[in-house]
Amino acid sequence: MAAQRHATVFACCNVIAGDLAKVPLRLYQRTGASRAEPVADHAATYLLNTESAPGVAAKVARFALVYAFALRGRAYAYAPRDGAGELTLLEVIRPDLCAELRDGRARFYAFEDGAGIQRRAPSRAMVHLRYMAEDGWTGRSPLQVAAESVGLALAGQEAAARAASGVQMRAVLKMEDVYEDDEAWHRNAR
């Protein structure tokens, strides 16, 4: 995405993702109408805080999810379960490689997993973070919401880079030397 080339956009996404990735995530289970108790030995606790997938630290996966969410307004992680219904991994999927599909009210995702296998997963097997989902399903990019401001910032950065490199365009306007009177000459010169 072109917007992440802008230093401010990159810095904002990086700081937000970096700070949120540092926070340990705790899992709670409801025990009554208003009570929640911490759960220590659950697969999600391990996947969210230690290792989300083989060889991928949970903090790295959480950073990638939040960075994609801050930049694109959507982030995906594949969360398959084993035969007993337990989570086996949380694998971050690049937003530009994941398609949201629907069949009536059923929602599906089409993507390529880390093993290079094309998958079509139901919504219960995916973690889908969405920003400003007007339909409750499709996220919007915060940068698209503020597209005009971001476009002006990118244009300003490019103009500053051109000026710093010494490459500038100059325009010359040649005016005619024949005018009806002095007033027409002064008006044209202004």
PyMOL commands that set and color helices and strands:
alter all, ss='L'
color gray80, all
select helices_A, chain A and resi 2-5+7-22+43-49+58-72+95-97+123-125+142-145+147-165+182-189
alter helices_A, ss='H'
color red, helices_A
select strands_A, chain A and resi 28-30+36-38+51-53+56-57+74-78+91-93+98-103+106-112+118-122+126-130
alter strands_A, ss='S'
color yellow, strands_A
deselect
rebuild
show_as cartoon
